[in-house]
C-alpha cells in the first residue's frame, strides 16, 4: 500500500503492456533495464519517511537475459551490514552489472564494453 506501491504498480503495468505489445517472439529478443537514480534508507527518519540512500536495485527483464534471476553481490539486511546502521551499502557497480549483459547481447567481450561504454 502507499505511494511507492502505486507507482511500482504503474511501472509494472507499463512494462507488461510493453511486453504484450511486442509479442512473445520479439520479447525473446528484448532486454529492458530499470534503474533508480538513488536508493532509500532502510530505516525511517524523524518525519516517518526515508532519506536518499546509497544502495539501489537494477531490474533486468525480457527474453534476452540468459543469466540467473539474481546476480551480483547480495547481503543480509541487519544492523551489522547496513551503512551507519540505516543505509543499504553499495555492493555492485552499474558497469559490473550491465557490461556482462551487454556483452552477451552484442557478442562483444565485456572488457571492450567496460572500456568503450563505461570508460573503465
C-alpha positions as CSV (number, residue, x, y, z in Angstrom):
1,X,0.0,0.0,0.0
2,X,1.1,3.6,-0.2
3,X,2.5,5.9,-2.9
4,X,5.5,3.8,-3.7
5,X,3.4,0.7,-4.2
6,X,1.0,2.6,-6.5
7,X,4.0,3.9,-8.6
8,X,5.5,0.5,-8.8
9,X,2.2,-1.0,-9.9
10,X,2.0,1.7,-12.6
11,X,5.6,0.8,-13.7
12,X,4.7,-3.0,-13.7
13,X,1.5,-2.3,-15.8
14,X,3.5,-0.3,-18.3
15,X,6.2,-2.9,-18.6
16,X,3.6,-5.7,-19.0
17,X,1.8,-3.6,-21.7
18,X,5.1,-3.1,-23.5
19,X,5.9,-6.9,-23.4
20,X,2.3,-7.7,-24.6
21,X,2.5,-5.2,-27.4
22,X,5.9,-6.6,-28.6
23,X,4.5,-10.1,-28.7
24,X,6.2,-13.3,-27.5
25,X,8.6,-13.6,-30.4
26,X,10.0,-10.1,-30.2
27,X,10.1,-10.2,-26.4
28,X,12.5,-13.1,-26.6
29,X,14.9,-10.7,-28.3
30,X,14.3,-7.8,-25.9
31,X,16.1,-6.6,-22.8
32,X,14.7,-3.9,-20.5
33,X,16.7,-2.4,-17.7
34,X,15.0,-0.3,-15.0
35,X,17.4,1.6,-12.7
36,X,16.6,4.0,-9.9
37,X,18.7,7.1,-9.6
38,X,19.2,6.5,-5.9
39,X,18.3,4.1,-3.1
40,X,16.4,4.7,0.0
41,X,17.5,4.2,3.6
42,X,16.2,1.1,5.3
43,X,15.1,3.0,8.4
44,X,12.7,5.9,8.8
45,X,13.9,9.4,9.5
46,X,12.4,11.7,12.1
47,X,9.5,12.6,9.8
48,X,8.4,8.9,9.4
49,X,9.9,8.9,5.8
50,X,13.2,7.7,4.4
51,X,16.2,9.6,3.1
52,X,18.1,9.2,-0.1
53,X,20.4,6.2,0.3
54,X,23.4,4.6,-1.4
55,X,22.3,1.1,-2.4
56,X,19.7,0.6,-5.1
57,X,18.3,-2.1,-7.3
58,X,18.6,-2.8,-11.1
59,X,15.7,-4.7,-12.7
60,X,16.7,-6.6,-15.8
61,X,13.8,-8.3,-17.6
62,X,12.9,-9.7,-21.0
63,X,13.6,-12.7,-23.1
64,X,17.2,-11.5,-23.8
65,X,18.9,-12.0,-20.5
66,X,20.3,-15.5,-20.0
67,X,21.7,-15.1,-16.5
68,X,20.3,-16.3,-13.2
69,X,17.4,-14.4,-11.6
70,X,19.6,-12.8,-9.1
71,X,23.1,-11.6,-10.0
72,X,25.8,-9.6,-8.3
73,X,26.7,-9.5,-4.6
74,X,24.0,-9.6,-2.0
75,X,23.9,-9.2,1.7
76,X,21.5,-9.7,4.6
77,X,19.8,-6.6,5.9
78,X,20.9,-6.2,9.5
79,X,22.4,-3.6,11.7
80,X,25.8,-5.2,11.1
81,X,25.6,-4.9,7.3
82,X,23.9,-1.5,6.9
83,X,26.0,1.6,6.4
84,X,25.6,3.7,9.6
85,X,23.0,1.1,10.7
86,X,20.4,2.6,8.4
87,X,21.5,2.5,4.8
88,X,21.9,-0.4,2.4
89,X,25.5,-0.5,1.1
90,X,26.6,-0.2,-2.5
91,X,27.6,-3.8,-3.4
92,X,27.6,-3.7,-7.2
93,X,28.6,-1.0,-9.7
94,X,26.5,-0.3,-12.7
95,X,29.2,-1.4,-15.1
96,X,29.7,-4.7,-13.3
97,X,26.0,-5.5,-13.8
98,X,25.5,-4.1,-17.3
99,X,28.8,-5.0,-19.0
100,X,28.2,-8.8,-18.9
101,X,24.6,-8.3,-20.1
102,X,25.7,-6.1,-23.0
103,X,28.5,-8.4,-23.8
104,X,26.0,-11.3,-24.0
105,X,23.5,-9.3,-26.1
106,X,26.0,-7.8,-28.5
107,X,28.5,-10.7,-28.7
108,X,31.4,-8.3,-27.7
109,X,33.9,-9.1,-24.9
110,X,32.9,-7.4,-21.6
111,X,36.3,-5.7,-21.2
112,X,35.6,-3.8,-24.5
113,X,32.2,-2.9,-23.3
114,X,33.6,-1.6,-20.0
115,X,36.2,0.5,-21.8
116,X,34.0,1.9,-24.6
117,X,30.7,2.3,-22.8
118,X,31.7,3.0,-19.2
119,X,35.2,4.3,-19.7
120,X,36.6,1.9,-17.2
